[in-house]
Amino acid sequence: MKYKIKIADAVHLVELPESGDIRQVTVDGRELPVELVRFHRDGEVELLLDGHSFVAGVTDSDGGCQVELHSQEITATVWDERNEAIRKLTESSKKRSDIAGEVRAPMPGLVVMVEIAIGDQVKRGQGVVIIEAMKMENEIAASTDGTVQQIKVEAGRAVEKGELLLVIQ
């Protein structure tokens, strides 16, 4: 599985074997042997990577994780190939739908839930529709503040990328 890890302004490509047997990882194209990996319940990870011993504490944070390594805190954002595909679909949909008040499907999928009703007041960024795509539920947010004028979908309906879901005025 391929992961991208952003630390400060640098993005690194990390590849782990599909088998789950981590004896070697590839970081930015460089193969590194992994001799020992232990995961502890408290989020601590021990490993011997390329002949160097590391003990790191890992905790979840908003949109990423905090890593404490050698008494230094590092903020990292990690995403895999599926997250990247969804992000690209969402971005291309946003570029095509800059019409204020229109909320469109960022990817094809199945509407799981419509969280609002006609006449509801919504705020920009508020979740309005949940779409299941690639076995993941994705909450679609309101594009602007306003009142819901039209709802074009209902739960259980398949939608295509770019399809109009609702209109906010």
trRosetta pair geometry for C-beta under 8 A, 3 or more apart (Angstrom, degrees):
i j d omega theta_ij theta_ji phi_ij phi_ji
1 15 7.3 173 83 -151 35 58
1 16 5.4 -8 53 59 82 95
1 18 6.4 114 -33 -98 70 64
1 80 6.0 -23 170 -145 113 122
1 81 7.0 -132 -163 3 77 109
2 13 6.5 -18 -166 -168 103 94
2 14 7.4 146 -158 80 53 47
2 15 5.1 -23 -101 -100 72 80
2 80 6.8 126 84 -156 55 70
2 81 5.3 74 62 -54 97 105
3 13 7.6 150 80 -158 47 47
3 14 4.7 -21 66 66 97 97
3 15 7.6 177 22 -82 70 33
3 16 7.1 30 -2 -4 111 103
3 78 5.7 -6 -178 -167 122 96
3 79 6.9 157 -156 82 73 31
3 80 5.2 -44 -100 -96 74 68
4 11 5.6 -3 -175 -175 107 106
4 12 7.1 152 -157 75 56 42
4 13 6.0 -28 -101 -99 70 61
4 14 7.6 163 -96 20 19 78
4 78 7.3 162 82 -150 50 47
4 79 5.5 -11 56 61 95 83
4 80 7.9 174 16 -94 71 21
4 84 6.8 90 7 -73 127 125
5 11 7.2 154 77 -156 39 56
5 12 4.9 -21 61 60 93 95
5 14 5.7 30 -6 -5 116 122
5 76 5.5 -11 -171 -171 98 117
5 77 7.2 157 -156 78 48 48
5 78 5.1 -9 -104 -101 78 79
6 10 7.1 164 -150 87 57 43
6 11 4.9 -24 -95 -99 79 77
6 12 7.8 173 -83 17 31 69
6 64 7.8 -88 63 -110 93 138
6 76 6.7 151 74 -159 50 60
6 77 4.4 -5 52 54 106 99
6 78 7.9 -157 21 -69 69 37
7 10 5.7 -17 67 65 77 93
7 12 7.1 5 14 1 103 112
7 74 6.0 -6 -143 178 116 115
7 75 7.4 150 -134 82 65 52
7 76 5.1 -25 -83 -102 85 85
12 27 6.0 -3 173 -167 122 89
12 28 5.4 -70 -149 -52 85 101
13 26 7.8 -19 115 114 89 93
13 27 7.4 151 83 -157 54 40
13 28 5.8 116 46 -87 81 48
13 29 7.5 51 72 -33 117 67
14 25 6.3 -7 -168 175 91 118
14 26 7.1 155 -156 83 43 57
14 27 5.4 -5 -105 -105 78 73
15 25 6.6 160 77 -167 56 67
15 26 4.1 1 49 54 107 106
16 22 6.2 -38 -153 -104 103 102
16 25 5.8 -23 -97 -117 65 95
17 20 7.1 -96 95 -2 91 18
17 21 6.1 -41 87 63 141 67
17 22 6.5 -179 31 -97 103 50
17 23 7.5 13 -5 32 146 74
17 24 7.0 76 -41 63 115 77
17 25 8.0 -109 -16 -92 77 57
22 25 6.6 6 -158 -57 99 96
22 34 5.2 -27 144 80 92 150
22 37 5.6 27 80 -7 127 154
23 33 6.9 -26 158 -153 68 74
23 34 5.8 -160 -160 63 20 86
23 35 7.9 46 -148 -94 68 34
24 31 5.8 2 180 -171 117 98
24 32 6.8 159 -157 80 67 42
24 33 5.5 -38 -101 -109 81 50
24 34 6.1 -166 -80 14 23 85
25 31 7.6 163 88 -150 34 53
25 32 5.5 -18 65 61 80 95
25 34 5.8 59 -8 -34 96 122
25 49 7.6 -28 36 -136 120 109
26 29 6.5 -1 176 -125 107 12
26 30 6.7 155 -158 72 66 34
26 31 5.2 -32 -99 -93 81 60
26 32 7.3 155 -101 14 28 76
27 30 5.6 -29 68 61 73 90
27 32 5.9 7 10 -2 107 127
32 49 5.7 26 149 -178 127 89
32 50 4.3 -58 -154 -58 102 107
33 49 7.6 164 87 -155 49 44
33 50 6.2 122 47 -87 70 47
33 51 7.7 56 66 -34 107 70
34 37 6.1 14 164 -46 122 109
34 47 6.1 -37 -152 -171 100 117
34 48 7.0 126 -164 78 51 62
34 49 5.6 -13 -105 -104 74 71
35 47 7.9 133 55 -176 62 69
35 48 4.0 -38 57 85 105 120
35 49 7.9 -153 16 -71 77 28
36 46 6.9 -33 122 122 104 94
36 47 6.0 175 89 -142 65 47
36 48 4.4 55 32 12 96 106
37 45 7.2 -22 -160 -169 81 95
37 46 7.2 155 -153 85 33 61
37 47 4.8 7 -102 -102 69 100
38 45 7.1 159 81 -157 55 48
38 46 4.3 4 51 52 102 105
38 47 7.5 -170 23 -67 62 60
39 44 7.9 154 -159 86 43 50
39 45 5.7 -12 -106 -107 65 79
40 43 7.1 -33 82 41 83 23
40 44 4.3 2 47 60 125 92
40 45 7.3 -146 17 -70 81 35
40 46 7.6 63 -23 -9 105 96
42 57 7.5 -43 124 -134 96 97
43 57 5.8 58 106 -167 100 69
43 58 4.8 -139 173 69 96 65
43 59 5.4 44 170 -76 166 63
44 55 6.6 1 -175 -176 107 88
44 56 7.0 165 -152 87 60 39
44 57 5.2 -32 -96 -99 75 66
44 58 7.4 155 -97 16 23 75
45 54 7.7 3 106 113 91 99
45 55 7.3 171 85 -152 49 45
45 56 5.1 -12 57 61 95 89
45 57 7.9 171 16 -90 72 20
45 58 6.0 28 -8 -6 114 120
46 53 7.8 -13 -168 -168 85 87
46 54 7.3 167 -151 90 42 58
46 55 5.2 -8 -103 -105 77 79
47 53 7.7 172 94 -149 40 49
47 54 5.4 -8 62 59 81 98
48 51 7.1 6 173 -119 92 13
48 52 7.2 164 -158 76 57 32
48 53 5.5 -24 -103 -96 75 66
48 54 7.7 171 -89 19 28 73
49 52 5.8 -31 71 63 72 85
49 54 6.1 -4 17 6 111 122
54 69 6.7 -18 -160 -141 105 110
56 67 5.4 -9 -179 -168 123 97
56 68 6.5 158 -162 73 66 52
56 69 4.6 -18 -109 -87 100 89
57 67 7.1 151 78 -158 53 46
57 68 4.1 1 53 48 104 108
57 69 8.0 -158 29 -60 65 51
58 65 5.5 6 -170 169 91 134
58 66 7.3 157 -153 80 44 52
58 67 5.4 -9 -102 -104 75 75
58 68 8.0 -147 -65 22 36 69
59 65 6.4 159 81 -162 36 82
59 66 4.9 -11 62 55 91 100
60 64 8.0 164 -156 102 56 32
60 65 5.6 -54 -108 -106 39 80
60 66 7.9 12 89 15 7 80
61 64 5.7 -14 69 74 91 73
61 65 6.0 133 19 -126 84 22
61 66 5.0 76 -26 -29 129 95
61 75 6.9 -69 65 -133 148 95
63 77 5.9 -16 138 -119 91 109
64 75 6.2 78 99 177 140 81
64 76 5.5 -171 177 96 120 45
64 77 3.8 -82 -92 -95 123 59
64 78 6.4 119 -139 7 76 69
65 75 7.8 167 86 -153 39 52
65 76 5.5 -17 62 65 84 92
65 77 8.0 154 18 -95 65 30
65 78 6.6 3 9 3 111 114
66 73 5.9 -19 -171 -163 104 102
66 74 7.3 144 -163 73 53 45
66 75 6.0 -29 -104 -101 67 65
66 76 7.8 155 -101 22 19 76
67 73 7.3 142 76 -157 46 50
67 74 4.6 -24 65 64 98 99
67 75 7.8 176 20 -86 77 17
67 76 5.8 26 -6 1 118 121
68 71 7.2 4 -179 -118 97 18
68 72 7.1 159 -154 75 58 35
68 73 5.4 -27 -97 -96 75 66
68 74 7.6 171 -86 18 26 75
69 72 5.9 -32 71 62 68 87
69 74 6.2 -7 21 4 109 122
79 83 3.8 -120 -165 92 102 139
79 84 5.8 128 128 -54 118 77
79 87 7.3 23 175 -23 158 139
80 83 5.3 99 49 12 62 102
80 84 7.1 -117 107 -6 33 94
81 84 5.6 -57 -148 37 31 114
81 85 6.4 33 154 -22 66 103
82 85 5.7 -51 -148 33 33 111
82 86 6.5 29 154 -15 65 105
82 134 6.0 177 -153 143 112 145
82 136 7.2 129 154 -18 129 143
83 86 5.9 -58 -150 39 31 109
83 87 6.2 34 152 -22 66 108
84 87 5.6 -53 -145 35 30 114
84 88 6.4 30 156 -19 64 105
85 88 5.9 -55 -149 36 29 109
85 89 6.5 30 153 -18 63 106
85 134 7.5 106 90 -54 129 166
86 89 5.7 -54 -148 37 32 112
86 90 6.2 33 154 -20 66 107
86 106 7.7 67 -174 117 71 122
86 107 6.5 -67 -131 -34 69 153
86 133 7.1 139 -110 92 104 123
86 134 7.1 -124 -69 37 106 139
86 136 7.3 -61 -75 75 150 141
86 138 6.6 -166 -160 -96 132 140
87 90 5.7 -57 -148 37 29 111
87 91 6.3 28 155 -19 65 107
88 91 5.8 -53 -144 36 30 110
88 92 6.4 26 159 -16 65 106
89 92 6.1 -59 -148 37 27 105
89 93 6.4 27 154 -19 63 110
89 106 5.2 106 126 150 90 86
89 107 4.1 39 148 -79 150 101
89 161 6.5 -104 -163 -125 108 125
90 93 5.8 -59 -151 36 29 112
90 94 6.4 31 153 -21 65 105
90 106 3.9 12 -106 -171 61 148
90 107 7.1 -44 -59 -31 65 99
91 94 5.7 -54 -149 33 33 111
91 95 6.5 33 154 -20 65 104
92 95 5.7 -50 -150 33 35 113
92 96 6.6 27 154 -13 65 107
92 106 8.0 121 60 -160 71 79
93 96 5.9 -61 -150 40 32 106
93 97 6.0 -8 164 13 69 116
93 104 5.7 -155 -177 96 109 110
93 105 7.1 -115 -135 103 148 40
93 106 4.0 -146 29 -122 155 63
93 107 7.4 -101 -39 -42 139 53
93 161 6.5 -125 -84 -173 112 87
93 162 6.0 -153 -124 -82 91 63
94 97 6.4 -76 -134 56 25 85
94 98 7.4 62 165 -74 60 71
94 106 7.4 4 -37 -109 77 107
95 98 7.2 -17 -166 -44 27 102
96 104 7.5 -72 90 73 102 159
96 162 6.1 -31 97 -119 147 110
97 102 5.5 -120 -172 98 110 115
97 103 8.0 95 145 -135 146 17
97 104 4.4 -167 -72 13 164 133
97 143 7.6 -109 125 -95 108 158
97 162 7.1 173 -47 -140 117 71
99 102 4.5 36 84 11 105 127
100 143 7.0 -169 -148 117 45 115
100 144 5.4 49 -166 -47 86 156
101 143 6.7 -140 -68 74 9 112
101 144 5.5 -53 -73 42 55 133
101 146 6.2 -23 -110 45 98 161
101 149 7.7 21 179 17 125 122
101 167 5.5 36 146 -168 101 70
101 168 4.4 -144 -146 69 75 67
101 169 5.6 41 -137 -83 146 45
102 143 6.7 -2 70 34 44 152
102 164 6.1 -67 -161 -127 105 98
102 167 5.9 -19 -99 -108 60 74
102 168 7.9 -144 -52 26 19 75
103 128 6.2 -18 180 71 175 144
103 129 7.1 148 132 10 134 122
103 140 6.3 116 175 146 116 118
103 141 7.9 -148 -131 95 122 36
103 142 6.4 -71 -77 -124 133 43
103 143 5.4 -171 -85 -12 76 105
103 164 7.6 95 74 -160 50 59
103 165 4.8 -59 104 62 93 108
103 166 5.0 5 48 56 114 81
103 167 7.5 -157 17 -79 79 28
103 168 6.8 61 -24 -10 106 105
104 162 5.4 -9 170 -157 132 35
104 163 6.3 154 -157 73 82 31
104 164 5.6 -47 -100 -95 81 43
104 165 6.2 162 -117 -1 22 90
105 108 7.1 67 138 -94 134 30
105 109 6.9 -166 -165 35 123 92
105 131 6.2 111 -136 -86 99 163
105 140 7.2 -72 -114 -93 50 153
105 159 4.4 169 -64 128 159 129
105 160 6.7 137 71 86 140 34
105 161 5.9 -126 105 -122 99 29
105 162 6.4 -37 64 22 81 19
105 163 4.7 17 17 49 119 85
105 165 5.9 119 -51 -52 75 110
106 131 7.9 175 41 52 81 147
106 138 7.4 -103 55 136 118 146
106 140 6.8 178 -2 -111 103 105
106 161 7.0 -22 145 -139 24 82
107 131 7.1 162 66 116 85 139
107 133 4.8 69 104 -144 125 170
107 134 8.0 -34 141 -8 149 105
107 138 7.3 63 40 42 119 162
107 161 5.3 -16 -134 -96 27 96
108 133 6.6 128 86 -119 50 116
108 158 7.4 14 -176 180 90 93
108 159 6.6 -167 -142 97 53 59
108 160 5.2 -17 -103 -134 94 43
108 161 5.1 -59 -43 -35 72 79
109 131 4.1 101 87 166 134 104
109 132 5.4 -180 180 80 114 43
109 133 3.4 -82 -85 -70 126 89
109 134 7.9 -67 -98 -1 110 63
109 138 7.2 142 9 34 175 116
109 158 7.3 -156 114 -146 25 66
109 159 6.3 -6 61 56 62 88
110 131 6.7 146 69 -160 35 68
110 132 4.8 -17 60 56 93 99
110 133 7.7 166 19 -68 64 58
110 156 7.3 -20 -177 -149 101 22
110 157 7.4 164 -154 86 63 29
110 158 5.4 -39 -98 -97 69 65
110 159 7.6 153 -105 15 20 76
111 114 6.7 12 175 -53 124 84
111 129 6.3 -55 -137 -172 100 110
111 130 7.4 106 -163 79 57 55
111 131 5.8 -40 -97 -101 50 73
111 153 4.9 166 -68 154 161 127
111 154 6.7 135 98 97 144 25
111 155 5.5 -131 119 -114 96 35
111 156 6.7 -32 75 29 89 27
111 157 5.0 10 30 57 120 78
111 158 7.7 -150 2 -82 79 15
111 159 6.0 73 -43 -16 97 115
111 165 7.8 150 -99 -132 124 108
112 130 4.4 -53 62 103 108 104
112 131 6.7 169 3 -111 88 17
112 132 5.1 89 -50 -28 116 100
112 137 6.0 -37 13 -127 160 108
112 155 6.3 -4 155 -138 22 92
113 129 7.2 174 91 -154 56 48
113 130 4.5 27 47 36 91 113
113 155 5.5 13 -98 -96 37 115
114 117 7.9 99 126 -78 110 53
114 128 7.3 -10 -159 157 65 68
114 129 5.5 -16 -113 -108 62 81
114 151 6.2 74 -165 -164 147 135
114 153 6.5 169 -77 93 121 86
114 154 6.3 -66 -13 -128 134 43
114 155 6.1 -122 -2 -45 84 81
114 166 7.9 122 -146 -55 113 132
115 127 5.6 37 40 119 163 90
115 128 5.5 -149 55 -153 101 26
115 129 6.6 -145 10 -72 88 29
115 130 6.9 83 -37 -19 108 91
116 120 4.5 -135 -166 57 100 152
116 122 6.1 -26 -109 -71 153 124
116 128 5.0 -32 1 -143 124 84
116 148 5.3 160 137 -55 129 157
116 151 7.4 -173 89 -88 88 127
116 166 7.5 87 71 -160 121 174
117 120 5.2 109 56 -31 64 113
117 148 6.8 149 97 78 30 145
117 151 7.4 -66 -144 -28 35 148
118 148 5.5 -131 -122 111 36 102
118 149 7.0 16 -143 180 89 14
118 150 7.1 17 -108 -101 107 22
118 151 5.9 -116 -59 -5 86 105
119 147 6.5 -21 -149 -173 31 105
119 148 6.4 -33 25 65 23 89
120 147 7.1 159 82 -151 35 61
120 148 4.8 24 51 13 83 122
121 146 7.5 -140 -145 127 62 22
121 147 5.8 -36 -96 -95 60 69
122 126 4.9 -147 -167 63 91 137
122 128 6.3 12 -132 -85 154 114
122 142 4.4 167 140 -81 130 161
122 145 6.9 -166 97 -142 60 43
122 146 6.5 -8 57 62 84 55
122 147 7.6 141 16 -108 78 20
122 148 6.2 71 -11 -49 119 93
122 168 6.1 -84 55 -122 122 135
123 126 4.7 101 59 -30 75 118
123 142 6.6 133 85 65 32 139
123 145 5.3 -7 -130 -106 50 86
124 141 7.5 57 176 150 50 110
124 142 5.6 -123 -116 101 33 96
124 143 6.7 -27 -130 141 87 21
124 144 5.2 -15 -85 -131 101 21
124 145 5.3 -59 -24 -44 86 68
125 141 5.0 -19 -149 -175 30 138
125 142 6.6 -34 27 57 24 82
126 141 6.2 133 64 -153 28 82
126 142 4.8 14 54 12 85 118
127 130 7.2 22 -180 -64 117 83
127 139 4.2 -41 -126 -180 118 123
127 140 7.1 100 -149 66 66 39
127 141 5.8 -55 -88 -96 43 66
127 142 7.9 -58 -4 -13 3 79
128 140 6.1 -60 59 95 83 84
128 141 6.6 102 5 -151 90 23
128 142 5.1 100 -36 -61 128 79
128 148 7.7 158 -143 -95 127 124
128 165 7.5 128 108 121 116 129
128 166 6.4 -113 148 42 138 144
129 139 7.6 150 83 -158 41 51
129 140 4.4 -10 66 52 90 117
129 153 6.8 56 -132 71 141 130
129 165 5.2 -97 -10 178 164 144
129 166 7.0 168 -40 -5 125 118
130 137 5.4 2 -179 -174 112 105
130 138 6.9 153 -157 75 61 40
130 139 5.4 -30 -100 -99 80 62
130 140 7.1 -169 -86 10 26 80
131 137 7.5 153 80 -154 33 56
131 138 5.2 -25 66 63 83 96
131 140 6.0 48 -2 -29 107 116
131 159 6.7 -74 -123 46 127 124
132 135 7.3 6 -179 -122 99 17
132 136 7.0 166 -151 81 63 31
132 137 5.3 -34 -94 -95 75 65
132 138 7.4 155 -99 14 23 77
133 136 6.4 -29 71 61 61 80
133 138 5.9 -16 28 4 104 127
140 165 6.6 76 110 36 156 172
142 145 7.5 82 129 -86 132 29
142 146 7.8 -170 -179 41 128 83
142 168 5.9 67 -155 -49 104 161
143 168 6.9 176 50 37 82 128
144 168 5.6 179 66 94 92 128
145 168 7.8 -171 119 153 16 133
146 168 4.2 125 73 160 119 97
146 169 5.3 -172 173 84 136 26
147 168 6.8 153 71 -159 29 71
147 169 5.7 -30 62 64 84 78
148 151 6.6 21 171 -56 121 94
148 166 6.1 -27 -148 172 100 131
148 167 7.6 115 -160 81 56 50
148 168 5.7 -41 -96 -102 50 75
149 166 8.0 144 55 174 63 83
149 167 4.8 -48 63 98 106 99
149 168 6.7 155 6 -120 89 19
149 169 4.6 54 -41 -5 131 112
150 166 6.1 178 93 -154 63 62
150 167 4.3 32 43 33 101 107
151 154 7.6 83 136 -71 113 68
151 165 7.6 -23 -152 154 63 64
151 166 4.8 -14 -110 -107 58 106
152 163 7.7 -149 110 153 132 93
152 164 5.2 57 29 110 163 90
152 165 5.9 -165 54 -169 101 18
152 166 6.1 -161 11 -78 82 46
152 167 7.8 74 -27 -15 106 86
153 157 5.3 -152 -159 70 88 134
153 159 6.1 -26 -108 -72 143 126
153 163 7.8 90 -66 123 123 119
153 165 5.2 -42 8 -142 125 71
153 166 7.4 -89 24 -49 89 82
154 157 5.5 87 61 -10 66 123
159 163 4.5 -144 -171 60 97 141
159 165 7.0 7 -131 -87 161 90
160 163 4.7 106 58 -38 73 117
164 167 7.3 5 -177 -56 117 87
